[in-house]
Amino acid sequence: MGSGSTRPNNADDKMIAAIERGDQGEFKDRKPTRKIDKKLIKEKEARSEEARKKAERLKALRLAAEKEGKTQK
């Protein structure tokens, strides 16, 4: 077994190797470029911001309850 150094290791090399073999139409890159969905990104940011705000409100409520509990003792 060889070290694999003769195998194509990036998309360009793989495409050239596919062309040389004659199966140009079957070549597919394993990691095609991602399409950026800006709407989805904004929705995720809005959801995470809402979760942060909710966590801050709960923390403030908990701290206030602890403080009130200490003053009643």
Backbone atoms as SQL, in Angstrom:
CREATE TABLE atoms (id INTEGER PRIMARY KEY, chain TEXT, resi INTEGER, resn TEXT, atom TEXT, x REAL, y REAL, z REAL);
INSERT INTO atoms VALUES
  (1, 'A', 1, 'MET', 'N', 0.839, -1.189, 0.000),
  (2, 'A', 1, 'MET', 'CA', 0.000, 0.000, 0.000),
  (3, 'A', 1, 'MET', 'C', 0.880, 1.247, 0.000),
  (4, 'A', 2, 'GLY', 'N', 0.502, 2.185, -0.818),
  (5, 'A', 2, 'GLY', 'CA', 1.249, 3.427, -0.886),
  (6, 'A', 2, 'GLY', 'C', 0.742, 4.432, 0.130),
  (7, 'A', 3, 'SER', 'N', 1.395, 5.564, 0.159),
  (8, 'A', 3, 'SER', 'CA', 1.017, 6.585, 1.129),
  (9, 'A', 3, 'SER', 'C', -0.163, 7.422, 0.643),
  (10, 'A', 4, 'GLY', 'N', -0.571, 7.228, -0.582),
  (11, 'A', 4, 'GLY', 'CA', -1.694, 7.986, -1.109),
  (12, 'A', 4, 'GLY', 'C', -1.276, 9.319, -1.698),
  (13, 'A', 5, 'SER', 'N', 0.018, 9.519, -1.860),
  (14, 'A', 5, 'SER', 'CA', 0.494, 10.811, -2.349),
  (15, 'A', 5, 'SER', 'C', 0.167, 11.036, -3.821),
  (16, 'A', 6, 'THR', 'N', -0.165, 9.976, -4.551),
  (17, 'A', 6, 'THR', 'CA', -0.464, 10.149, -5.973),
  (18, 'A', 6, 'THR', 'C', -1.941, 10.443, -6.204),
  (19, 'A', 7, 'ARG', 'N', -2.754, 10.309, -5.170),
  (20, 'A', 7, 'ARG', 'CA', -4.181, 10.581, -5.332),
  (21, 'A', 7, 'ARG', 'C', -4.431, 12.079, -5.325),
  (22, 'A', 8, 'PRO', 'N', -5.418, 12.533, -6.101),
  (23, 'A', 8, 'PRO', 'CA', -5.757, 13.962, -6.075),
  (24, 'A', 8, 'PRO', 'C', -6.326, 14.336, -4.707),
  (25, 'A', 9, 'ASN', 'N', -5.918, 15.481, -4.187),
  (26, 'A', 9, 'ASN', 'CA', -6.327, 15.824, -2.835),
  (27, 'A', 9, 'ASN', 'C', -7.141, 17.113, -2.733),
  (28, 'A', 10, 'ASN', 'N', -7.357, 17.793, -3.824),
  (29, 'A', 10, 'ASN', 'CA', -8.245, 18.956, -3.752),
  (30, 'A', 10, 'ASN', 'C', -9.206, 18.931, -4.940),
  (31, 'A', 11, 'ALA', 'N', -10.163, 19.828, -4.932),
  (32, 'A', 11, 'ALA', 'CA', -11.218, 19.799, -5.950),
  (33, 'A', 11, 'ALA', 'C', -10.663, 19.954, -7.362),
  (34, 'A', 12, 'ASP', 'N', -9.674, 20.829, -7.545),
  (35, 'A', 12, 'ASP', 'CA', -9.112, 21.035, -8.888),
  (36, 'A', 12, 'ASP', 'C', -8.433, 19.774, -9.400),
  (37, 'A', 13, 'ASP', 'N', -7.623, 19.144, -8.539),
  (38, 'A', 13, 'ASP', 'CA', -6.942, 17.917, -8.946),
  (39, 'A', 13, 'ASP', 'C', -7.946, 16.810, -9.257),
  (40, 'A', 14, 'LYS', 'N', -9.003, 16.722, -8.450),
  (41, 'A', 14, 'LYS', 'CA', -10.011, 15.698, -8.684),
  (42, 'A', 14, 'LYS', 'C', -10.752, 15.933, -9.995),
  (43, 'A', 15, 'MET', 'N', -11.022, 17.202, -10.310),
  (44, 'A', 15, 'MET', 'CA', -11.716, 17.510, -11.553),
  (45, 'A', 15, 'MET', 'C', -10.823, 17.170, -12.746),
  (46, 'A', 16, 'ILE', 'N', -9.558, 17.509, -12.663),
  (47, 'A', 16, 'ILE', 'CA', -8.622, 17.205, -13.754),
  (48, 'A', 16, 'ILE', 'C', -8.513, 15.698, -13.934),
  (49, 'A', 17, 'ALA', 'N', -8.429, 14.959, -12.824),
  (50, 'A', 17, 'ALA', 'CA', -8.351, 13.500, -12.906),
  (51, 'A', 17, 'ALA', 'C', -9.618, 12.923, -13.532),
  (52, 'A', 18, 'ALA', 'N', -10.780, 13.498, -13.193),
  (53, 'A', 18, 'ALA', 'CA', -12.042, 13.025, -13.760),
  (54, 'A', 18, 'ALA', 'C', -12.089, 13.293, -15.255),
  (55, 'A', 19, 'ILE', 'N', -11.588, 14.444, -15.674),
  (56, 'A', 19, 'ILE', 'CA', -11.561, 14.781, -17.101),
  (57, 'A', 19, 'ILE', 'C', -10.658, 13.807, -17.851),
  (58, 'A', 20, 'GLU', 'N', -9.504, 13.500, -17.251),
  (59, 'A', 20, 'GLU', 'CA', -8.577, 12.579, -17.891),
  (60, 'A', 20, 'GLU', 'C', -9.170, 11.176, -18.019),
  (61, 'A', 21, 'ARG', 'N', -9.962, 10.775, -17.029),
  (62, 'A', 21, 'ARG', 'CA', -10.609, 9.462, -17.102),
  (63, 'A', 21, 'ARG', 'C', -11.755, 9.471, -18.092),
  (64, 'A', 22, 'GLY', 'N', -12.300, 10.636, -18.391),
  (65, 'A', 22, 'GLY', 'CA', -13.390, 10.736, -19.351),
  (66, 'A', 22, 'GLY', 'C', -14.764, 10.783, -18.710),
  (67, 'A', 23, 'ASP', 'N', -14.834, 10.852, -17.400),
  (68, 'A', 23, 'ASP', 'CA', -16.144, 10.932, -16.751),
  (69, 'A', 23, 'ASP', 'C', -16.358, 12.330, -16.186),
  (70, 'A', 24, 'GLN', 'N', -16.234, 13.285, -17.059),
  (71, 'A', 24, 'GLN', 'CA', -16.334, 14.693, -16.675),
  (72, 'A', 24, 'GLN', 'C', -17.714, 15.037, -16.104),
  (73, 'A', 25, 'GLY', 'N', -18.784, 14.448, -16.659),
  (74, 'A', 25, 'GLY', 'CA', -20.125, 14.779, -16.225),
  (75, 'A', 25, 'GLY', 'C', -20.446, 14.282, -14.829),
  (76, 'A', 26, 'GLU', 'N', -19.720, 13.277, -14.344),
  (77, 'A', 26, 'GLU', 'CA', -20.017, 12.689, -13.052),
  (78, 'A', 26, 'GLU', 'C', -19.268, 13.361, -11.908),
  (79, 'A', 27, 'PHE', 'N', -18.391, 14.279, -12.195),
  (80, 'A', 27, 'PHE', 'CA', -17.590, 14.894, -11.140),
  (81, 'A', 27, 'PHE', 'C', -18.461, 15.786, -10.263),
  (82, 'A', 28, 'LYS', 'N', -18.362, 15.568, -8.957),
  (83, 'A', 28, 'LYS', 'CA', -19.059, 16.417, -7.993),
  (84, 'A', 28, 'LYS', 'C', -18.108, 16.723, -6.850),
  (85, 'A', 29, 'ASP', 'N', -18.039, 17.954, -6.472),
  (86, 'A', 29, 'ASP', 'CA', -17.194, 18.345, -5.357),
  (87, 'A', 29, 'ASP', 'C', -17.853, 17.901, -4.056),
  (88, 'A', 30, 'ARG', 'N', -17.080, 17.348, -3.149),
  (89, 'A', 30, 'ARG', 'CA', -17.641, 16.883, -1.881),
  (90, 'A', 30, 'ARG', 'C', -18.158, 18.031, -1.025),
  (91, 'A', 31, 'LYS', 'N', -17.476, 19.130, -1.056),
  (92, 'A', 31, 'LYS', 'CA', -17.856, 20.273, -0.228),
  (93, 'A', 31, 'LYS', 'C', -18.164, 21.472, -1.119),
  (94, 'A', 32, 'PRO', 'N', -19.341, 21.507, -1.708),
  (95, 'A', 32, 'PRO', 'CA', -19.673, 22.656, -2.557),
  (96, 'A', 32, 'PRO', 'C', -19.824, 23.920, -1.703),
  (97, 'A', 33, 'THR', 'N', -19.726, 25.049, -2.340),
  (98, 'A', 33, 'THR', 'CA', -19.846, 26.303, -1.605),
  (99, 'A', 33, 'THR', 'C', -21.223, 26.404, -0.987),
  (100, 'A', 34, 'ARG', 'N', -21.258, 26.968, 0.199),
  (101, 'A', 34, 'ARG', 'CA', -22.529, 27.104, 0.902),
  (102, 'A', 34, 'ARG', 'C', -23.265, 28.341, 0.421),
  (103, 'A', 35, 'LYS', 'N', -24.561, 28.199, 0.287),
  (104, 'A', 35, 'LYS', 'CA', -25.389, 29.344, -0.057),
  (105, 'A', 35, 'LYS', 'C', -25.785, 30.015, 1.242),
  (106, 'A', 36, 'ILE', 'N', -25.557, 31.294, 1.320),
  (107, 'A', 36, 'ILE', 'CA', -25.832, 32.024, 2.544),
  (108, 'A', 36, 'ILE', 'C', -27.282, 32.492, 2.533),
  (109, 'A', 37, 'ASP', 'N', -28.035, 32.052, 3.519),
  (110, 'A', 37, 'ASP', 'CA', -29.437, 32.434, 3.654),
  (111, 'A', 37, 'ASP', 'C', -29.509, 33.528, 4.717),
  (112, 'A', 38, 'LYS', 'N', -29.521, 34.778, 4.268),
  (113, 'A', 38, 'LYS', 'CA', -29.485, 35.908, 5.194),
  (114, 'A', 38, 'LYS', 'C', -30.732, 35.974, 6.066),
  (115, 'A', 39, 'LYS', 'N', -31.862, 35.571, 5.520),
  (116, 'A', 39, 'LYS', 'CA', -33.108, 35.592, 6.280),
  (117, 'A', 39, 'LYS', 'C', -33.015, 34.620, 7.460),
  (118, 'A', 40, 'LEU', 'N', -32.492, 33.428, 7.199),
  (119, 'A', 40, 'LEU', 'CA', -32.345, 32.426, 8.252),
  (120, 'A', 40, 'LEU', 'C', -31.367, 32.904, 9.316),
  (121, 'A', 41, 'ILE', 'N', -30.279, 33.526, 8.906),
  (122, 'A', 41, 'ILE', 'CA', -29.286, 34.042, 9.843),
  (123, 'A', 41, 'ILE', 'C', -29.907, 35.102, 10.741),
  (124, 'A', 42, 'LYS', 'N', -30.686, 36.006, 10.155),
  (125, 'A', 42, 'LYS', 'CA', -31.333, 37.056, 10.946),
  (126, 'A', 42, 'LYS', 'C', -32.334, 36.457, 11.929),
  (127, 'A', 43, 'GLU', 'N', -33.077, 35.433, 11.495),
  (128, 'A', 43, 'GLU', 'CA', -34.029, 34.784, 12.382),
  (129, 'A', 43, 'GLU', 'C', -33.316, 34.123, 13.562),
  (130, 'A', 44, 'LYS', 'N', -32.196, 33.459, 13.289),
  (131, 'A', 44, 'LYS', 'CA', -31.429, 32.813, 14.356),
  (132, 'A', 44, 'LYS', 'C', -30.877, 33.846, 15.328),
  (133, 'A', 45, 'GLU', 'N', -30.374, 34.968, 14.807),
  (134, 'A', 45, 'GLU', 'CA', -29.859, 36.027, 15.668),
  (135, 'A', 45, 'GLU', 'C', -30.972, 36.593, 16.543),
  (136, 'A', 46, 'ALA', 'N', -32.153, 36.780, 15.966),
  (137, 'A', 46, 'ALA', 'CA', -33.282, 37.310, 16.732),
  (138, 'A', 46, 'ALA', 'C', -33.684, 36.333, 17.836),
  (139, 'A', 47, 'ARG', 'N', -33.712, 35.034, 17.506),
  (140, 'A', 47, 'ARG', 'CA', -34.060, 34.034, 18.513),
  (141, 'A', 47, 'ARG', 'C', -33.027, 33.991, 19.630),
  (142, 'A', 48, 'SER', 'N', -31.746, 34.058, 19.290),
  (143, 'A', 48, 'SER', 'CA', -30.710, 34.009, 20.323),
  (144, 'A', 48, 'SER', 'C', -30.739, 35.271, 21.174),
  (145, 'A', 49, 'GLU', 'N', -31.017, 36.418, 20.570),
  (146, 'A', 49, 'GLU', 'CA', -31.123, 37.670, 21.326),
  (147, 'A', 49, 'GLU', 'C', -32.302, 37.599, 22.297),
  (148, 'A', 50, 'GLU', 'N', -33.419, 37.061, 21.842),
  (149, 'A', 50, 'GLU', 'CA', -34.592, 36.910, 22.709),
  (150, 'A', 50, 'GLU', 'C', -34.275, 35.964, 23.864),
  (151, 'A', 51, 'ALA', 'N', -33.549, 34.894, 23.593),
  (152, 'A', 51, 'ALA', 'CA', -33.173, 33.947, 24.652),
  (153, 'A', 51, 'ALA', 'C', -32.248, 34.611, 25.668),
  (154, 'A', 52, 'ARG', 'N', -31.310, 35.451, 25.172),
  (155, 'A', 52, 'ARG', 'CA', -30.412, 36.176, 26.087),
  (156, 'A', 52, 'ARG', 'C', -31.199, 37.123, 26.987),
  (157, 'A', 53, 'LYS', 'N', -32.141, 37.842, 26.395),
  (158, 'A', 53, 'LYS', 'CA', -32.955, 38.777, 27.183),
  (159, 'A', 53, 'LYS', 'C', -33.763, 38.030, 28.235),
  (160, 'A', 54, 'LYS', 'N', -34.331, 36.901, 27.851),
  (161, 'A', 54, 'LYS', 'CA', -35.129, 36.104, 28.787),
  (162, 'A', 54, 'LYS', 'C', -34.249, 35.602, 29.931),
  (163, 'A', 55, 'ALA', 'N', -33.050, 35.138, 29.611),
  (164, 'A', 55, 'ALA', 'CA', -32.127, 34.648, 30.642),
  (165, 'A', 55, 'ALA', 'C', -31.736, 35.777, 31.592),
  (166, 'A', 56, 'GLU', 'N', -31.503, 36.978, 31.057),
  (167, 'A', 56, 'GLU', 'CA', -31.155, 38.125, 31.904),
  (168, 'A', 56, 'GLU', 'C', -32.306, 38.479, 32.840),
  (169, 'A', 57, 'ARG', 'N', -33.536, 38.453, 32.327),
  (170, 'A', 57, 'ARG', 'CA', -34.697, 38.758, 33.168),
  (171, 'A', 57, 'ARG', 'C', -34.862, 37.721, 34.274),
  (172, 'A', 58, 'LEU', 'N', -34.673, 36.440, 33.930),
  (173, 'A', 58, 'LEU', 'CA', -34.783, 35.382, 34.934),
  (174, 'A', 58, 'LEU', 'C', -33.691, 35.502, 35.991),
  (175, 'A', 59, 'LYS', 'N', -32.478, 35.851, 35.567),
  (176, 'A', 59, 'LYS', 'CA', -31.371, 36.020, 36.510),
  (177, 'A', 59, 'LYS', 'C', -31.661, 37.178, 37.459),
  (178, 'A', 60, 'ALA', 'N', -32.160, 38.280, 36.898),
  (179, 'A', 60, 'ALA', 'CA', -32.495, 39.443, 37.733),
  (180, 'A', 60, 'ALA', 'C', -33.598, 39.084, 38.722),
  (181, 'A', 61, 'LEU', 'N', -34.587, 38.332, 38.274),
  (182, 'A', 61, 'LEU', 'CA', -35.680, 37.910, 39.150),
  (183, 'A', 61, 'LEU', 'C', -35.165, 36.991, 40.265),
  (184, 'A', 62, 'ARG', 'N', -34.291, 36.070, 39.917),
  (185, 'A', 62, 'ARG', 'CA', -33.720, 35.161, 40.908),
  (186, 'A', 62, 'ARG', 'C', -32.892, 35.912, 41.941),
  (187, 'A', 63, 'LEU', 'N', -32.059, 36.847, 41.472),
  (188, 'A', 63, 'LEU', 'CA', -31.235, 37.632, 42.389),
  (189, 'A', 63, 'LEU', 'C', -32.096, 38.476, 43.317),
  (190, 'A', 64, 'ALA', 'N', -33.165, 39.038, 42.781),
  (191, 'A', 64, 'ALA', 'CA', -34.074, 39.835, 43.610),
  (192, 'A', 64, 'ALA', 'C', -34.741, 38.960, 44.661),
  (193, 'A', 65, 'ALA', 'N', -35.138, 37.753, 44.286),
  (194, 'A', 65, 'ALA', 'CA', -35.774, 36.832, 45.232),
  (195, 'A', 65, 'ALA', 'C', -34.791, 36.420, 46.319),
  (196, 'A', 66, 'GLU', 'N', -33.533, 36.159, 45.945),
  (197, 'A', 66, 'GLU', 'CA', -32.517, 35.805, 46.938),
  (198, 'A', 66, 'GLU', 'C', -32.265, 36.962, 47.899),
  (199, 'A', 67, 'LYS', 'N', -32.186, 38.153, 47.352),
  (200, 'A', 67, 'LYS', 'CA', -31.956, 39.338, 48.178),
  (201, 'A', 67, 'LYS', 'C', -33.127, 39.547, 49.147),
  (202, 'A', 68, 'GLU', 'N', -34.344, 39.377, 48.652),
  (203, 'A', 68, 'GLU', 'CA', -35.529, 39.523, 49.494),
  (204, 'A', 68, 'GLU', 'C', -35.558, 38.444, 50.567),
  (205, 'A', 69, 'GLY', 'N', -35.145, 37.224, 50.207),
  (206, 'A', 69, 'GLY', 'CA', -35.107, 36.133, 51.174),
  (207, 'A', 69, 'GLY', 'C', -34.100, 36.388, 52.276),
  (208, 'A', 70, 'LYS', 'N', -32.958, 36.979, 51.947),
  (209, 'A', 70, 'LYS', 'CA', -31.934, 37.287, 52.942),
  (210, 'A', 70, 'LYS', 'C', -32.406, 38.382, 53.892),
  (211, 'A', 71, 'THR', 'N', -33.142, 39.364, 53.379),
  (212, 'A', 71, 'THR', 'CA', -33.592, 40.464, 54.232),
  (213, 'A', 71, 'THR', 'C', -34.701, 40.020, 55.168),
  (214, 'A', 72, 'GLN', 'N', -35.454, 38.990, 54.815),
  (215, 'A', 72, 'GLN', 'CA', -36.545, 38.512, 55.665),
  (216, 'A', 72, 'GLN', 'C', -36.034, 37.663, 56.819),
  (217, 'A', 73, 'LYS', 'N', -34.829, 37.118, 56.736),
  (218, 'A', 73, 'LYS', 'CA', -34.288, 36.253, 57.796),
  (219, 'A', 73, 'LYS', 'C', -33.913, 37.003, 59.007);
